[in-house]
Amino acid sequence: MSENEKQLSNISKAATLEEIGEFWDSYSLADYWDQTYEVEFAVHAQRRRRVTLDPEVYAKLEGQARSRGLLPETLVNLWLAERLQGAGS
């Protein structure tokens, strides 16, 4: 068991993230509200960039993504990553 997985949850008595997930899939936080306390933490999310696409290009992209069961954004990221990797970047 890794350092991060040791006694992660006091309420569920779970030792792993999977066990915590299973616990909260079965129970409501409302039943344990009196055992909770307020915390503060910082979130450092990477900034995302927007790129505009021609409507016809987007329509084709959307069709390709749908046929693969993906969101258009996911498909664009996959394609760009492949292209950039092939370009040696």
A tleap script that builds the chain and sets N, CA, C and O, in Angstrom:
source leaprc.protein.ff14SB
mol = sequence {
  NMET SER GLU ASN GLU LYS GLN LEU SER ASN
  ILE SER LYS ALA ALA THR LEU GLU GLU ILE
  GLY GLU PHE TRP ASP SER TYR SER LEU ALA
  ASP TYR TRP ASP GLN THR TYR GLU VAL GLU
  PHE ALA VAL HIE ALA GLN ARG ARG ARG ARG
  VAL THR LEU ASP PRO GLU VAL TYR ALA LYS
  LEU GLU GLY GLN ALA ARG SER ARG GLY LEU
  LEU PRO GLU THR LEU VAL ASN LEU TRP LEU
  ALA GLU ARG LEU GLN GLY ALA GLY CSER
}
set mol.1.N position { 0.845 -1.177 0.000 }
set mol.1.CA position { 0.000 0.000 0.000 }
set mol.1.C position { 0.888 1.237 0.000 }
set mol.1.O position { 1.828 1.318 0.790 }
set mol.2.N position { 0.607 2.200 -0.870 }
set mol.2.CA position { 1.432 3.398 -0.979 }
set mol.2.C position { 1.142 4.363 0.164 }
set mol.2.O position { 0.158 4.215 0.887 }
set mol.3.N position { 2.014 5.349 0.311 }
set mol.3.CA position { 1.872 6.367 1.347 }
set mol.3.C position { 0.538 7.100 1.224 }
set mol.3.O position { -0.105 7.398 2.231 }
set mol.4.N position { 0.121 7.392 -0.014 }
set mol.4.CA position { -1.126 8.126 -0.242 }
set mol.4.C position { -2.366 7.314 0.088 }
set mol.4.O position { -3.421 7.887 0.357 }
set mol.5.N position { -2.263 5.999 0.073 }
set mol.5.CA position { -3.433 5.165 0.271 }
set mol.5.C position { -3.630 4.730 1.715 }
set mol.5.O position { -4.640 4.094 2.018 }
set mol.6.N position { -2.718 5.044 2.607 }
set mol.6.CA position { -2.844 4.645 4.001 }
set mol.6.C position { -3.892 5.496 4.705 }
set mol.6.O position { -3.772 6.720 4.751 }
set mol.7.N position { -4.910 4.856 5.250 }
set mol.7.CA position { -5.967 5.497 6.024 }
set mol.7.C position { -6.416 6.817 5.408 }
set mol.7.O position { -6.261 7.878 6.013 }
set mol.8.N position { -6.969 6.744 4.209 }
set mol.8.CA position { -7.411 7.930 3.506 }
set mol.8.C position { -8.702 8.516 4.060 }
set mol.8.O position { -8.945 9.714 3.919 }
set mol.9.N position { -9.520 7.700 4.681 }
set mol.9.CA position { -10.841 8.162 5.067 }
set mol.9.C position { -11.196 7.709 6.472 }
set mol.9.O position { -11.167 6.518 6.780 }
set mol.10.N position { -11.531 8.669 7.318 }
set mol.10.CA position { -11.967 8.319 8.663 }
set mol.10.C position { -13.406 7.849 8.689 }
set mol.10.O position { -13.746 6.962 9.473 }
set mol.11.N position { -14.252 8.413 7.861 }
set mol.11.CA position { -15.674 8.062 7.874 }
set mol.11.C position { -15.893 6.660 7.333 }
set mol.11.O position { -16.569 5.853 7.971 }
set mol.12.N position { -15.341 6.357 6.179 }
set mol.12.CA position { -15.594 5.054 5.552 }
set mol.12.C position { -14.703 3.952 6.097 }
set mol.12.O position { -14.976 2.769 5.889 }
set mol.13.N position { -13.647 4.329 6.787 }
set mol.13.CA position { -12.637 3.374 7.283 }
set mol.13.C position { -11.952 2.652 6.125 }
set mol.13.O position { -11.409 1.561 6.298 }
set mol.14.N position { -11.982 3.262 4.957 }
set mol.14.CA position { -11.378 2.686 3.766 }
set mol.14.C position { -9.876 2.941 3.758 }
set mol.14.O position { -9.391 3.909 4.343 }
set mol.15.N position { -9.157 2.060 3.089 }
set mol.15.CA position { -7.706 2.193 2.998 }
set mol.15.C position { -7.239 2.551 1.592 }
set mol.15.O position { -6.073 2.896 1.399 }
set mol.16.N position { -8.132 2.471 0.609 }
set mol.16.CA position { -7.753 2.786 -0.769 }
set mol.16.C position { -8.802 3.704 -1.388 }
set mol.16.O position { -9.922 3.812 -0.888 }
set mol.17.N position { -8.430 4.357 -2.471 }
set mol.17.CA position { -9.377 5.210 -3.177 }
set mol.17.C position { -10.566 4.411 -3.698 }
set mol.17.O position { -11.695 4.903 -3.697 }
set mol.18.N position { -10.318 3.188 -4.138 }
set mol.18.CA position { -11.396 2.336 -4.648 }
set mol.18.C position { -12.402 2.024 -3.547 }
set mol.18.O position { -13.609 2.054 -3.787 }
set mol.19.N position { -11.919 1.724 -2.342 }
set mol.19.CA position { -12.810 1.429 -1.221 }
set mol.19.C position { -13.617 2.660 -0.823 }
set mol.19.O position { -14.795 2.553 -0.481 }
set mol.20.N position { -12.983 3.821 -0.868 }
set mol.20.CA position { -13.703 5.057 -0.563 }
set mol.20.C position { -14.822 5.256 -1.575 }
set mol.20.O position { -15.948 5.583 -1.200 }
set mol.21.N position { -14.521 5.061 -2.854 }
set mol.21.CA position { -15.534 5.195 -3.900 }
set mol.21.C position { -16.692 4.244 -3.703 }
set mol.21.O position { -17.852 4.631 -3.847 }
set mol.22.N position { -16.383 2.994 -3.372 }
set mol.22.CA position { -17.435 2.002 -3.137 }
set mol.22.C position { -18.311 2.407 -1.950 }
set mol.22.O position { -19.532 2.257 -1.993 }
set mol.23.N position { -17.680 2.918 -0.897 }
set mol.23.CA position { -18.436 3.348 0.285 }
set mol.23.C position { -19.413 4.453 -0.088 }
set mol.23.O position { -20.600 4.360 0.224 }
set mol.24.N position { -18.921 5.512 -0.761 }
set mol.24.CA position { -19.783 6.649 -1.070 }
set mol.24.C position { -20.775 6.351 -2.184 }
set mol.24.O position { -21.735 7.102 -2.358 }
set mol.25.N position { -20.573 5.282 -2.939 }
set mol.25.CA position { -21.595 4.843 -3.892 }
set mol.25.C position { -22.806 4.277 -3.153 }
set mol.25.O position { -23.914 4.259 -3.689 }
set mol.26.N position { -22.592 3.817 -1.920 }
set mol.26.CA position { -23.647 3.163 -1.151 }
set mol.26.C position { -24.268 4.042 -0.070 }
set mol.26.O position { -25.384 3.772 0.373 }
set mol.27.N position { -23.560 5.092 0.362 }
set mol.27.CA position { -24.030 5.916 1.466 }
set mol.27.C position { -24.140 7.378 1.044 }
set mol.27.O position { -23.540 7.800 0.056 }
set mol.28.N position { -24.913 8.137 1.805 }
set mol.28.CA position { -25.104 9.562 1.539 }
set mol.28.C position { -24.290 10.383 2.535 }
set mol.28.O position { -24.219 10.046 3.717 }
set mol.29.N position { -23.683 11.454 2.055 }
set mol.29.CA position { -22.946 12.357 2.930 }
set mol.29.C position { -23.868 12.959 3.981 }
set mol.29.O position { -23.423 13.286 5.081 }
set mol.30.N position { -25.139 13.105 3.656 }
set mol.30.CA position { -26.102 13.671 4.603 }
set mol.30.C position { -26.138 12.866 5.904 }
set mol.30.O position { -26.372 13.425 6.975 }
set mol.31.N position { -25.910 11.570 5.811 }
set mol.31.CA position { -25.920 10.718 7.004 }
set mol.31.C position { -24.686 10.918 7.879 }
set mol.31.O position { -24.677 10.492 9.034 }
set mol.32.N position { -23.653 11.554 7.351 }
set mol.32.CA position { -22.385 11.713 8.064 }
set mol.32.C position { -21.983 13.183 8.209 }
set mol.32.O position { -20.850 13.486 8.582 }
set mol.33.N position { -22.917 14.092 7.912 }
set mol.33.CA position { -22.589 15.514 7.885 }
set mol.33.C position { -21.976 15.998 9.202 }
set mol.33.O position { -21.076 16.838 9.195 }
set mol.34.N position { -22.452 15.478 10.316 }
set mol.34.CA position { -21.936 15.908 11.616 }
set mol.34.C position { -20.497 15.471 11.863 }
set mol.34.O position { -19.866 15.953 12.804 }
set mol.35.N position { -19.968 14.575 11.046 }
set mol.35.CA position { -18.587 14.109 11.186 }
set mol.35.C position { -17.633 14.836 10.229 }
set mol.35.O position { -16.445 14.518 10.174 }
set mol.36.N position { -18.148 15.796 9.489 }
set mol.36.CA position { -17.313 16.509 8.520 }
set mol.36.C position { -16.837 17.832 9.110 }
set mol.36.O position { -17.347 18.288 10.133 }
set mol.37.N position { -15.870 18.430 8.462 }
set mol.37.CA position { -15.365 19.735 8.881 }
set mol.37.C position { -14.880 20.482 7.646 }
set mol.37.O position { -14.529 19.882 6.630 }
set mol.38.N position { -14.870 21.799 7.762 }
set mol.38.CA position { -14.480 22.642 6.640 }
set mol.38.C position { -12.967 22.614 6.455 }
set mol.38.O position { -12.209 22.641 7.425 }
set mol.39.N position { -12.543 22.559 5.205 }
set mol.39.CA position { -11.121 22.598 4.880 }
set mol.39.C position { -10.898 23.597 3.754 }
set mol.39.O position { -11.824 23.936 3.017 }
set mol.40.N position { -9.678 24.055 3.630 }
set mol.40.CA position { -9.282 24.913 2.522 }
set mol.40.C position { -8.104 24.265 1.815 }
set mol.40.O position { -7.232 23.672 2.450 }
set mol.41.N position { -8.088 24.383 0.500 }
set mol.41.CA position { -6.971 23.869 -0.278 }
set mol.41.C position { -6.885 24.639 -1.581 }
set mol.41.O position { -7.869 25.210 -2.052 }
set mol.42.N position { -5.708 24.643 -2.148 }
set mol.42.CA position { -5.480 25.349 -3.400 }
set mol.42.C position { -5.577 24.379 -4.573 }
set mol.42.O position { -5.163 23.224 -4.479 }
set mol.43.N position { -6.122 24.864 -5.662 }
set mol.43.CA position { -6.211 24.075 -6.884 }
set mol.43.C position { -5.406 24.809 -7.951 }
set mol.43.O position { -5.641 25.986 -8.221 }
set mol.44.N position { -4.473 24.113 -8.541 }
set mol.44.CA position { -3.628 24.695 -9.577 }
set mol.44.C position { -3.940 24.017 -10.907 }
set mol.44.O position { -3.268 23.067 -11.308 }
set mol.45.N position { -4.957 24.515 -11.574 }
set mol.45.CA position { -5.371 23.945 -12.854 }
set mol.45.C position { -4.633 24.660 -13.981 }
set mol.45.O position { -4.420 25.871 -13.942 }
set mol.46.N position { -4.253 23.885 -14.974 }
set mol.46.CA position { -3.615 24.489 -16.135 }
set mol.46.C position { -4.656 25.270 -16.936 }
set mol.46.O position { -5.801 24.844 -17.084 }
set mol.47.N position { -4.239 26.394 -17.435 }
set mol.47.CA position { -5.137 27.218 -18.244 }
set mol.47.C position { -5.354 26.556 -19.598 }
set mol.47.O position { -4.407 26.104 -20.241 }
set mol.48.N position { -6.594 26.507 -20.015 }
set mol.48.CA position { -6.935 25.948 -21.318 }
set mol.48.C position { -7.012 27.063 -22.343 }
set mol.48.O position { -7.317 28.207 -22.005 }
set mol.49.N position { -6.739 26.730 -23.585 }
set mol.49.CA position { -6.794 27.687 -24.684 }
set mol.49.C position { -7.938 27.319 -25.613 }
set mol.49.O position { -8.272 26.143 -25.761 }
set mol.50.N position { -8.523 28.301 -26.224 }
set mol.50.CA position { -9.596 28.104 -27.196 }
set mol.50.C position { -9.057 28.365 -28.599 }
set mol.50.O position { -8.269 29.286 -28.815 }
set mol.51.N position { -9.489 27.551 -29.535 }
set mol.51.CA position { -9.140 27.735 -30.937 }
set mol.51.C position { -10.450 27.738 -31.715 }
set mol.51.O position { -11.260 26.824 -31.563 }
set mol.52.N position { -10.664 28.748 -32.539 }
set mol.52.CA position { -11.894 28.802 -33.323 }
set mol.52.C position { -11.728 27.978 -34.595 }
set mol.52.O position { -10.654 27.934 -35.195 }
set mol.53.N position { -12.814 27.332 -34.986 }
set mol.53.CA position { -12.817 26.498 -36.186 }
set mol.53.C position { -13.895 26.987 -37.138 }
set mol.53.O position { -14.930 27.504 -36.718 }
set mol.54.N position { -13.640 26.818 -38.396 }
set mol.54.CA position { -14.630 27.085 -39.421 }
set mol.54.C position { -15.825 26.163 -39.149 }
set mol.54.O position { -15.621 24.990 -38.837 }
set mol.55.N position { -17.051 26.652 -39.258 }
set mol.55.CA position { -18.224 25.827 -38.972 }
set mol.55.C position { -18.282 24.524 -39.780 }
set mol.55.O position { -18.711 23.497 -39.256 }
set mol.56.N position { -17.859 24.554 -41.038 }
set mol.56.CA position { -17.867 23.334 -41.848 }
set mol.56.C position { -16.839 22.327 -41.342 }
set mol.56.O position { -17.096 21.123 -41.313 }
set mol.57.N position { -15.672 22.833 -40.943 }
set mol.57.CA position { -14.636 21.961 -40.383 }
set mol.57.C position { -15.145 21.335 -39.093 }
set mol.57.O position { -14.969 20.138 -38.866 }
set mol.58.N position { -15.781 22.150 -38.244 }
set mol.58.CA position { -16.297 21.629 -36.986 }
set mol.58.C position { -17.371 20.567 -37.212 }
set mol.58.O position { -17.412 19.565 -36.499 }
set mol.59.N position { -18.233 20.780 -38.195 }
set mol.59.CA position { -19.279 19.792 -38.489 }
set mol.59.C position { -18.671 18.447 -38.873 }
set mol.59.O position { -19.140 17.399 -38.430 }
set mol.60.N position { -17.618 18.481 -39.703 }
set mol.60.CA position { -16.938 17.232 -40.087 }
set mol.60.C position { -16.250 16.600 -38.879 }
set mol.60.O position { -16.303 15.386 -38.684 }
set mol.61.N position { -15.604 17.442 -38.071 }
set mol.61.CA position { -14.949 16.962 -36.858 }
set mol.61.C position { -15.951 16.301 -35.929 }
set mol.61.O position { -15.690 15.229 -35.383 }
set mol.62.N position { -17.101 16.945 -35.752 }
set mol.62.CA position { -18.136 16.415 -34.879 }
set mol.62.C position { -18.609 15.044 -35.348 }
set mol.62.O position { -18.819 14.141 -34.537 }
set mol.63.N position { -18.776 14.892 -36.666 }
set mol.63.CA position { -19.178 13.594 -37.217 }
set mol.63.C position { -18.132 12.523 -36.975 }
set mol.63.O position { -18.461 11.398 -36.599 }
set mol.64.N position { -16.860 12.875 -37.191 }
set mol.64.CA position { -15.766 11.923 -36.946 }
set mol.64.C position { -15.719 11.524 -35.469 }
set mol.64.O position { -15.559 10.350 -35.134 }
set mol.65.N position { -15.861 12.512 -34.603 }
set mol.65.CA position { -15.815 12.244 -33.159 }
set mol.65.C position { -16.979 11.345 -32.749 }
set mol.65.O position { -16.790 10.377 -32.012 }
set mol.66.N position { -18.172 11.662 -33.224 }
set mol.66.CA position { -19.352 10.870 -32.878 }
set mol.66.C position { -19.183 9.426 -33.315 }
set mol.66.O position { -19.551 8.508 -32.582 }
set mol.67.N position { -18.628 9.215 -34.510 }
set mol.67.CA position { -18.457 7.847 -35.004 }
set mol.67.C position { -17.462 7.054 -34.161 }
set mol.67.O position { -17.492 5.823 -34.150 }
set mol.68.N position { -16.584 7.760 -33.459 }
set mol.68.CA position { -15.603 7.110 -32.584 }
set mol.68.C position { -16.049 7.086 -31.124 }
set mol.68.O position { -15.350 6.540 -30.270 }
set mol.69.N position { -17.204 7.673 -30.835 }
set mol.69.CA position { -17.694 7.725 -29.458 }
set mol.69.C position { -16.913 8.695 -28.591 }
set mol.69.O position { -16.773 8.481 -27.386 }
set mol.70.N position { -16.395 9.776 -29.203 }
set mol.70.CA position { -15.594 10.758 -28.485 }
set mol.70.C position { -16.235 12.132 -28.566 }
set mol.70.O position { -17.082 12.387 -29.423 }
set mol.71.N position { -15.826 13.005 -27.673 }
set mol.71.CA position { -16.177 14.408 -27.796 }
set mol.71.C position { -15.276 15.033 -28.850 }
set mol.71.O position { -14.134 14.601 -29.007 }
set mol.72.N position { -15.754 16.037 -29.577 }
set mol.72.CA position { -14.899 16.694 -30.573 }
set mol.72.C position { -13.600 17.216 -29.969 }
set mol.72.O position { -12.547 17.115 -30.599 }
set mol.73.N position { -13.656 17.773 -28.759 }
set mol.73.CA position { -12.459 18.292 -28.107 }
set mol.73.C position { -11.420 17.199 -27.875 }
set mol.73.O position { -10.220 17.424 -28.031 }
set mol.74.N position { -11.893 16.022 -27.502 }
set mol.74.CA position { -10.990 14.892 -27.262 }
set mol.74.C position { -10.319 14.468 -28.553 }
set mol.74.O position { -9.114 14.218 -28.579 }
set mol.75.N position { -11.094 14.387 -29.623 }
set mol.75.CA position { -10.534 13.986 -30.910 }
set mol.75.C position { -9.507 14.999 -31.414 }
set mol.75.O position { -8.456 14.616 -31.926 }
set mol.76.N position { -9.805 16.278 -31.271 }
set mol.76.CA position { -8.849 17.312 -31.676 }
set mol.76.C position { -7.552 17.163 -30.892 }
set mol.76.O position { -6.468 17.221 -31.473 }
set mol.77.N position { -7.651 16.972 -29.583 }
set mol.77.CA position { -6.443 16.808 -28.769 }
set mol.77.C position { -5.641 15.573 -29.182 }
set mol.77.O position { -4.412 15.621 -29.234 }
set mol.78.N position { -6.326 14.476 -29.473 }
set mol.78.CA position { -5.628 13.267 -29.930 }
set mol.78.C position { -4.915 13.513 -31.251 }
set mol.78.O position { -3.741 13.177 -31.402 }
set mol.79.N position { -5.625 14.100 -32.205 }
set mol.79.CA position { -5.034 14.363 -33.515 }
set mol.79.C position { -3.845 15.319 -33.428 }
set mol.79.O position { -2.809 15.088 -34.052 }
set mol.80.N position { -3.997 16.379 -32.663 }
set mol.80.CA position { -2.897 17.338 -32.533 }
set mol.80.C position { -1.688 16.712 -31.843 }
set mol.80.O position { -0.549 16.951 -32.244 }
set mol.81.N position { -1.932 15.919 -30.816 }
set mol.81.CA position { -0.818 15.250 -30.126 }
set mol.81.C position { -0.079 14.317 -31.074 }
set mol.81.O position { 1.151 14.281 -31.076 }
set mol.82.N position { -0.829 13.553 -31.889 }
set mol.82.CA position { -0.200 12.663 -32.870 }
set mol.82.C position { 0.621 13.456 -33.877 }
set mol.82.O position { 1.753 13.091 -34.196 }
set mol.83.N position { 0.046 14.534 -34.369 }
set mol.83.CA position { 0.727 15.348 -35.375 }
set mol.83.C position { 1.997 15.984 -34.810 }
set mol.83.O position { 3.036 16.006 -35.470 }
set mol.84.N position { 1.905 16.494 -33.594 }
set mol.84.CA position { 3.077 17.116 -32.975 }
set mol.84.C position { 4.160 16.102 -32.636 }
set mol.84.O position { 5.350 16.401 -32.729 }
set mol.85.N position { 3.748 14.913 -32.246 }
set mol.85.CA position { 4.727 13.853 -31.962 }
set mol.85.C position { 5.433 13.446 -33.244 }
set mol.85.O position { 6.642 13.213 -33.233 }
set mol.86.N position { 4.711 13.358 -34.340 }
set mol.86.CA position { 5.277 13.016 -35.624 }
set mol.86.C position { 6.200 14.084 -36.160 }
set mol.86.O position { 7.094 13.802 -36.959 }
set mol.87.N position { 5.983 15.324 -35.717 }
set mol.87.CA position { 6.813 16.440 -36.152 }
set mol.87.C position { 8.064 16.588 -35.299 }
set mol.87.O position { 8.881 17.479 -35.533 }
set mol.88.N position { 8.213 15.704 -34.301 }
set mol.88.CA position { 9.406 15.729 -33.455 }
set mol.88.C position { 9.347 16.713 -32.314 }
set mol.88.O position { 10.380 17.011 -31.714 }
set mol.89.N position { 8.185 17.226 -31.994 }
set mol.89.CA position { 8.040 18.196 -30.892 }
set mol.89.C position { 7.799 17.496 -29.585 }
set mol.89.O position { 7.654 18.150 -28.552 }
savepdb mol mol.pdb
quit
